Amino acid sequence: MNSKNSSNNASHNQEKVQTMVKTVWAWKVATFFGIGYLKPGPGTWGSVAAVLLWAAVAFLKHPDPRTQFVVLLVWIVLAIAPGVPAATIVERESGRTDPGFVVIDEVIGQWIALLGSPFDWRHGLIALVLFRLFDITKPFPVRRLERLPGGWGIIFDDVAAGLYALGIAFLLRIWI
């Protein structure tokens, strides 16, 4: 084997190692601590996890509606802050555009859809169904937000879908 082939093999192996390196915190945040690896439909699993966290806090702490609203708002901000860079890093490291296992965006969008929802199974289910509907169908201008670079596009199309779901859920609460 000549030194050129040896050099190429070493370079190829080094590239493989570099692409296999994961930024651990980013992968944990982006996959919402592994929820994104669940099959089928990791986005739905991310949304269900968000609803279950909302329900657990409501059930265990019995917050008044204002406190519940503020807690969700804080969670949303605290998830967006590391979520955008984490999604950007994971997209780059995985070599995939908007990888399906990145579900922090679904968690954030689902929490937005739950803002102001009274705690009961009907309202949780309505918010879940509406958010998944808007996340999957991506009505105007949600789909356009996907064009934002990296984690911005990954996160903010789901923020918009969550806002659509929040608006429709609010209107439905008037009648139910």
N, C-alpha and C positions, 0 to 999 in steps of 0.2 A: 504494500500500500504506500503510495507516495505521500509526501507531506501536504500536498494540496487537498487530497481526499480527506486526510486526517484533520486538516484545518476546517474543511467544510463540515465534517461530521461533528467536530467540537462546537462549531458555530450553530449547527442545527440543534444539537442537544441543549446548548445554552438557551436558544430561543424557546424550546419546549419547556424548560424549567421556568423561564420567565413568564410564560403564558399560564403556567400551572400555579403560580404564586397568587394567593388570595389575600386581600386586605380584610382581615377577620372581622373587624368592627363593621365594615361596610356590608359584608355579606350577611351578618347577623341582623343589621337594621333593615337592609333591602328585602330579605326573605322573611322579615318579622319573626326572627328567632327560629327559622326552619319551617314555618307554616307554608312558605312558598314551594316547598318540595313535595307537599301532599298532592296526590292525584286522585281522581281527575279534577280538573278545574281549579288550579291553585288560586286564581283570583277570587273565586267563590269562597274558598277556604279562608282567605285573608279577610273577606267581608264578614264571614260567620265569626271568626275570631274577634273582630272588632265589636260585633253585636254582643257576643258573650262577655267581653270585658265591660262594656257599658252596662249589661244586665247584672253582672257580678257586683259592680260598685253600687248600682241602684238597690240591689237586693240586700247587700251587706251593710251599707251605710245609710240607706233611706234619706238621701239628700233632698232638700226642697228643690223645686224646679229651677230656681235661679242658680243655686249651687251646682246642680247637675249640668246646667248650660255652661257655667264657667269652667267646670272640670273638663268637659268635652273640648271647649275652646282651648284650654291649656294643653290638653293632649294633642290637639291638631297642630298647634304651633310647635310643640316639642317634637312632634314627628316630622314636620316639614323641614325644620332646621337641619337635622342630620340626614333626613330622607333624600333630599335633592343631591347632596354630594355622594351619599352612599349609592344611590341608583346610578349616578354617573360613573362611579368607580366600577361597580359590578357590570354595567353595560360594557365598559371598556375591557375589563379583565375577562369577561365571558366571550367577548367577540360577537355578541348578539345585540341587535337593536331591540330595545324594550323587551328584554327577556321575560317570559311568562312567570318565572319563579320569583321575580321582583314583585312583591305584593304590598310593600309599605304604602304604595299609592292607593290600593284598594282599601286598606285600613283607614287612611286619611279621608278618602272620599266617603266611606261608610260612616265615619264619625260625623262628618259634615251633614250627611243625610239624617242623622239621629238628633242633631241640634234641636232643642225645644220639644222633642218627643216625650210625652208622658211615659213613665215606665210601666209597660205591660206588654204581653207577648204580641198583641195585635199591632201596636205601633212599631215595635221592633221588626216584625215581619214585613209590614208595609214599607218601612225604610229600607230593609234589605232587598226586597223585590224591586222597588223603584230604582235604587242605586244600581243594582246589577243590570236592570233594563237599560238605563242610560249609559252605563259603562260599556255595555256590549254594543249598543246601537250607535253610540256617539253622535247625537244630533248636533246640528250646527250651533255654535262654533267649536264644539268639543273636539271634533276630529282635527281641526286646524291647530289646536294647542299641542297635538302630538309632534308637530314640526319644530317645536322649540328644541334647542340643543340639549342632549344628554338627559340628566335627571329632571331638568325643568319640564321637558315634554312628557316624560314618564309620569311625573307627579301631577302636573297641572291639568291634564285632560281629565284625570279622576277628581280633582278639586271641582272642575266645572260640572262633571256628571253628578257629584255630590250636591252641588248647588241646585241643579235641576230637580233632583230627588227631594231635596229639602223644600223647594217651592211647591211641588205637587203634593208632598206629604202634608204641608201646612194647609193647603186648600182642602185636602181630604179630611183633615181634623175638624174642619168647620162642619162637615156633614156626618161625621161618625162620632 
